[in-house]
Amino acid sequence: MPPRARAAGTSESDTSALTLRLKHGIHTVFLFVTPGQTFADITTELLELLRERYPDGLTTSVAPPKTTPIPSSGEATVVYGVPKVPADLAQGWKSLRAGEKDTVASKRLKDMGPVAFAFAGEEEEEEGDVVFEVELPALEEEF
């Protein structure tokens, strides 16, 4: 089988698309990215999508009801987190510490990998007090 053609100056890892499962509250947003895509680009795309799809904000929790407004440009920073225990999302999230110039590949994110996101003001970002609020589905048996 002949090798796939690729644009000059790109590596094979740059041409393969990945899907990230971005999670906040009860929402999971599937975002297609490339390994070389920066977090600045991901953040821009995510915020545009959220403002268009959820103009009234994101449902952060159902009981008690809580909604998180989508910040305007420059109002807050989007921070990302990865599971503390990848096989058990209920164990919580730790900061990915992704800068604007970091890429998906440099943070070693995998296809279909879960990534939490939160909006942080300057106070939380400096102190590292960002809380990733992710509600996982509860499977209840009805017998």
BAFI-3210 file (N, C-alpha, C; in Angstrom, 3 decimals, decimal comma, padded with zeros to 6 digits):
// residues 143
n [1|2|3|4|5|6|7|8|9|10|11|12|13|14|15|16|17|18|19|20|21|22|23|24|25|26|27|28|29|30|31|32|33|34|35|36|37|38|39|40|41|42|43|44|45|46|47|48|49|50|51|52|53|54|55|56|57|58|59|60|61|62|63|64|65|66|67|68|69|70|71|72|73|74|75|76|77|78|79|80|81|82|83|84|85|86|87|88|89|90|91|92|93|94|95|96|97|98|99|100|101|102|103|104|105|106|107|108|109|110|111|112|113|114|115|116|117|118|119|120|121|122|123|124|125|126|127|128|129|130|131|132|133|134|135|136|137|138|139|140|141|142|143]
n.u [000,848|000,652|002,329|000,552|-000,171|001,227|001,226|003,903|006,429|004,997|004,573|003,706|002,273|001,085|-000,937|-002,933|-006,108|-007,554|-009,981|-011,163|-012,725|-014,276|-015,147|-017,577|-019,532|-022,668|-022,171|-020,623|-018,373|-017,478|-014,541|-012,759|-009,354|-005,903|-002,724|-000,724|-002,049|-002,507|-003,213|-004,234|-005,589|-007,454|-008,901|-010,044|-011,713|-013,357|-014,654|-016,069|-017,812|-019,241|-020,481|-022,182|-023,769|-024,693|-026,005|-027,165|-025,582|-023,718|-024,992|-024,056|-024,615|-027,352|-028,824|-028,079|-029,651|-027,436|-025,874|-023,287|-022,086|-020,984|-017,933|-017,147|-014,923|-011,615|-012,447|-012,118|-009,958|-009,607|-009,091|-007,605|-008,075|-007,020|-007,969|-007,379|-007,163|-007,158|-008,829|-010,970|-013,053|-014,436|-012,670|-011,694|-010,041|-006,967|-004,893|-003,979|-002,114|-001,690|-000,240|-000,789|000,726|001,330|000,866|-001,493|-000,110|002,229|001,255|000,542|-002,033|-004,629|-006,520|-009,993|-009,769|-010,682|-011,070|-011,291|-012,750|-012,584|-013,569|-011,468|-010,739|-008,312|-007,498|-007,978|-006,431|-003,797|-003,440|-003,909|-006,325|-008,388|-011,386|-012,542|-015,566|-017,373|-020,038|-020,781|-022,577|-025,152|-025,889|-028,772|-030,514|-033,686|-035,776]
n.v [-001,169|002,208|005,047|007,571|010,762|013,878|017,250|019,483|019,930|019,034|016,643|013,159|012,824|015,290|015,321|013,568|013,411|013,960|013,249|015,094|014,736|017,116|018,190|019,615|020,249|018,867|018,492|017,214|017,981|017,225|017,648|018,093|017,841|018,506|016,892|018,875|021,182|024,191|025,094|027,636|027,941|025,853|026,758|029,128|028,060|026,385|028,261|029,821|027,894|027,193|029,644|029,957|027,630|027,385|029,884|030,780|029,797|027,097|024,055|023,295|021,797|019,647|019,051|020,591|023,040|024,627|027,007|027,857|030,798|031,614|033,067|036,349|037,388|037,707|037,960|035,814|033,014|029,910|026,882|023,646|020,194|016,884|013,456|012,253|009,559|007,748|005,537|005,848|008,269|009,399|009,845|012,357|015,390|016,709|019,567|020,312|022,083|023,615|025,784|028,597|028,145|025,488|022,222|019,703|017,322|017,817|017,698|015,153|014,077|011,774|010,177|010,483|011,053|012,071|015,411|017,836|021,103|024,458|027,750|030,327|033,068|035,706|035,423|032,695|031,375|032,162|031,179|028,521|027,394|026,238|024,564|021,675|021,102|018,425|016,482|013,165|010,616|008,951|005,668|004,259|001,596|000,339|-001,514]
n.w [000,000|-000,889|000,677|002,553|001,189|002,236|003,350|002,546|004,961|007,122|009,697|009,972|012,332|012,637|010,787|011,469|012,767|015,986|018,529|021,175|024,315|025,792|028,963|031,122|033,868|033,214|030,594|027,618|025,221|022,036|020,368|017,438|016,835|015,958|016,453|016,512|017,144|018,967|022,419|022,613|020,181|020,460|022,676|021,672|019,642|021,208|022,934|021,046|020,011|022,371|023,042|020,875|020,937|023,601|024,696|027,065|029,040|030,656|031,980|035,046|037,286|038,156|040,445|043,323|041,162|038,930|036,929|034,703|033,408|030,073|029,581|028,267|025,625|026,787|029,399|031,146|031,742|030,086|031,615|031,700|032,555|033,450|034,030|037,354|037,800|035,076|034,411|036,083|036,292|038,367|040,402|040,246|039,007|037,707|037,170|033,834|033,135|030,778|028,598|026,363|024,040|024,160|022,785|021,667|021,273|022,776|025,325|025,476|024,920|024,232|021,574|021,856|024,495|027,795|028,843|031,205|031,560|032,775|033,791|034,683|036,738|037,230|039,911|040,686|038,777|039,324|041,916|041,633|042,279|040,833|040,258|038,834|037,669|037,058|036,188|036,449|034,729|036,497|036,970|037,609|039,036|038,284|039,786]
ca.u [000,000|001,511|002,175|-000,371|000,462|001,069|001,712|005,317|006,692|004,194|004,884|002,517|001,495|000,327|-002,032|-003,956|-007,031|-007,947|-011,183|-011,102|-014,026|-014,150|-016,230|-017,882|-020,883|-023,308|-021,881|-019,419|-018,229|-016,498|-013,828|-011,739|-008,108|-004,719|-001,684|000,046|-002,913|-002,184|-004,332|-004,840|-006,558|-008,517|-009,714|-010,833|-012,744|-014,279|-015,486|-016,990|-018,825|-020,080|-021,313|-023,207|-024,653|-025,236|-025,970|-027,615|-024,610|-023,619|-025,561|-022,949|-025,205|-028,802|-029,338|-028,945|-029,453|-026,366|-025,471|-022,064|-022,123|-019,826|-017,313|-016,829|-013,494|-010,750|-013,030|-011,594|-009,088|-010,061|-008,062|-007,924|-007,655|-007,076|-008,353|-006,334|-007,089|-007,841|-009,846|-012,058|-013,229|-015,003|-011,567|-011,404|-009,238|-005,796|-004,606|-003,127|-001,093|-001,451|-000,089|-001,371|001,549|001,422|000,056|-002,119|000,960|003,174|000,595|000,324|-003,446|-004,952|-007,799|-011,170|-009,397|-011,490|-010,373|-012,217|-012,385|-013,214|-013,253|-010,755|-010,330|-006,889|-007,235|-007,882|-005,348|-002,522|-003,344|-004,111|-007,530|-009,433|-012,127|-013,155|-016,880|-017,829|-021,025|-020,772|-023,905|-025,410|-026,700|-029,629|-031,306|-035,085|-036,389]
ca.v [000,000|003,393|005,938|008,687|012,041|014,898|018,571|019,718|020,554|018,474|015,257|012,322|013,033|016,523|015,158|012,668|014,109|013,333|013,787|015,295|014,829|018,223|018,009|020,609|020,009|017,703|018,551|016,698|018,563|016,502|018,618|017,496|018,604|017,836|016,845|020,114|022,328|024,805|025,296|028,935|027,664|025,015|027,618|030,002|027,236|025,946|029,386|030,157|026,845|027,296|030,857|029,724|026,510|027,561|031,323|031,008|029,207|025,640|023,446|022,737|020,721|019,561|019,130|021,748|023,640|025,616|027,296|028,633|031,625|031,561|034,396|037,092|037,387|038,442|038,013|034,720|032,059|028,521|025,967|022,270|019,182|015,485|012,622|011,777|008,129|007,672|004,493|006,166|009,723|009,821|010,171|013,786|015,931|017,518|020,562|019,924|023,142|023,845|027,165|028,888|027,608|024,033|021,515|018,441|016,319|018,087|017,301|013,708|013,722|010,659|010,212|010,232|011,267|013,050|016,604|018,764|022,505|025,384|029,154|030,837|034,461|035,851|034,948|031,239|030,922|032,373|030,369|027,112|026,956|025,925|023,339|021,134|020,576|017,476|015,526|011,905|010,006|007,941|004,577|003,776|000,429|000,473|-002,839]
ca.w [000,000|-000,942|001,827|002,381|000,848|003,258|002,960|002,828|006,253|008,204|010,017|009,941|013,551|012,497|009,849|011,985|013,655|017,247|019,133|022,628|025,000|026,734|029,924|032,153|034,374|032,602|029,167|026,981|023,894|021,234|019,543|016,577|016,908|015,420|017,485|016,538|017,459|020,256|023,328|022,287|019,116|021,025|023,533|020,794|019,013|022,250|023,372|019,952|019,988|023,566|022,951|019,862|021,312|024,952|025,001|028,444|029,943|030,771|033,173|035,806|038,090|038,079|041,815|043,104|039,847|038,836|035,563|034,570|032,192|029,188|029,662|027,046|025,299|027,699|030,740|031,962|031,072|030,127|032,094|031,345|033,507|033,034|035,170|038,273|037,502|033,782|034,359|037,007|036,279|039,651|041,313|040,131|037,923|038,053|036,152|032,720|033,063|029,361|028,177|025,052|022,960|024,270|021,798|022,075|021,316|023,867|026,573|025,325|024,969|023,347|020,884|022,703|025,890|028,516|029,320|031,853|031,417|033,720|033,550|035,849|036,772|037,570|041,270|040,716|037,916|040,008|043,125|041,320|042,977|039,870|040,526|037,632|038,018|036,049|036,704|035,727|034,747|037,537|036,452|038,700|038,698|038,630|039,901]
c.u [000,902|001,292|001,209|000,408|000,242|001,690|003,182|005,471|005,838|004,616|003,594|001,649|000,667|-000,912|-003,139|-004,816|-007,328|-009,265|-010,943|-012,523|-013,872|-015,366|-016,332|-019,319|-021,457|-022,964|-020,584|-019,415|-017,130|-015,864|-012,741|-010,526|-007,012|-003,658|-000,890|-000,763|-002,599|-003,437|-004,967|-005,909|-007,731|-009,457|-010,600|-011,998|-013,795|-015,207|-016,476|-018,143|-019,787|-021,003|-022,446|-024,244|-025,352|-025,222|-026,389|-026,673|-024,677|-024,283|-024,420|-023,433|-026,721|-029,408|-028,179|-028,635|-028,366|-025,983|-024,215|-022,162|-020,845|-019,197|-017,126|-015,331|-012,719|-011,245|-012,435|-010,717|-009,729|-008,877|-008,550|-007,389|-007,786|-007,431|-007,152|-006,082|-007,854|-008,945|-011,049|-012,202|-013,802|-013,919|-011,136|-010,402|-008,046|-005,505|-003,669|-001,963|-000,673|-001,384|-000,651|-000,591|001,757|000,492|-000,560|-001,044|001,902|002,586|000,163|-001,129|-003,737|-006,307|-008,908|-010,862|-010,288|-010,610|-011,424|-011,781|-013,172|-012,800|-012,628|-010,492|-008,871|-006,571|-007,042|-006,678|-003,999|-002,351|-003,496|-005,342|-008,679|-010,063|-012,783|-014,460|-017,387|-018,809|-021,000|-022,164|-024,011|-026,337|-027,489|-030,447|-032,739|-035,724|-037,553]
c.v [001,243|004,286|007,068|009,951|013,017|016,192|018,705|020,395|020,033|017,044|014,462|012,553|014,311|016,336|014,261|013,403|013,269|013,949|013,901|015,357|015,886|018,237|019,179|020,373|018,743|017,568|017,829|017,241|017,788|017,503|017,901|018,412|017,823|017,818|018,144|021,347|022,865|024,949|026,668|028,737|026,838|025,868|028,529|029,236|026,797|027,085|029,811|029,162|026,976|028,511|030,667|028,710|026,721|029,040|031,649|030,405|027,689|025,160|022,738|021,617|020,802|019,715|019,405|022,380|024,714|025,762|028,152|029,458|031,459|032,956|035,030|037,017|038,241|038,495|036,968|033,833|030,680|027,687|024,543|021,321|017,796|014,642|012,247|010,299|007,920|006,622|004,788|007,687|010,251|010,198|011,634|014,111|016,704|018,445|020,010|020,906|023,394|025,337|027,353|028,258|026,102|023,404|020,257|017,363|016,557|017,721|015,838|013,287|012,679|010,869|009,741|010,392|012,312|014,187|017,522|020,181|023,331|026,793|029,699|032,315|034,519|035,281|033,437|030,753|031,057|031,432|028,878|026,530|026,601|024,583|022,906|020,462|019,729|016,533|014,290|011,302|008,950|006,884|003,992|002,594|000,660|-000,914|-002,763]
c.w [000,000|000,272|001,504|002,050|001,993|002,767|003,341|004,176|007,385|008,449|009,987|011,175|013,482|011,641|010,380|013,014|014,889|017,686|020,631|023,154|026,092|027,645|030,897|032,582|033,778|031,122|028,797|025,562|023,179|020,278|018,760|016,562|016,182|016,513|017,608|016,901|018,856|021,116|023,136|021,207|019,626|021,869|022,703|020,174|020,028|022,671|022,296|019,914|021,175|023,511|021,957|020,353|022,651|025,351|026,436|029,479|029,956|032,051|033,900|036,715|037,997|039,465|042,755|041,745|039,877|037,374|035,588|033,294|031,379|029,206|028,286|026,809|026,292|029,131|031,674|031,093|031,158|030,579|031,872|032,405|032,909|034,256|036,041|038,043|036,195|033,693|035,252|037,131|037,593|040,657|041,220|039,042|038,462|036,875|035,086|032,573|031,619|029,084|026,784|023,898|023,054|023,242|022,403|022,213|022,494|025,226|026,548|025,489|023,907|022,686|021,825|024,189|026,550|029,047|029,927|031,535|032,413|033,319|034,822|035,683|037,160|038,942|041,305|039,927|038,619|041,189|042,845|041,985|042,037|040,225|039,220|038,034|036,854|036,727|035,824|035,775|035,828|036,947|037,625|038,202|039,148|038,614|040,827]
res [m|p|p|r|a|r|a|a|g|t|s|e|s|d|t|s|a|l|t|l|r|l|k|h|g|i|h|t|v|f|l|f|v|t|p|g|q|t|f|a|d|i|t|t|e|l|l|e|l|l|r|e|r|y|p|d|g|l|t|t|s|v|a|p|p|k|t|t|p|i|p|s|s|g|e|a|t|v|v|y|g|v|p|k|v|p|a|d|l|a|q|g|w|k|s|l|r|a|g|e|k|d|t|v|a|s|k|r|l|k|d|m|g|p|v|a|f|a|f|a|g|e|e|e|e|e|e|g|d|v|v|f|e|v|e|l|p|a|l|e|e|e|f]
***
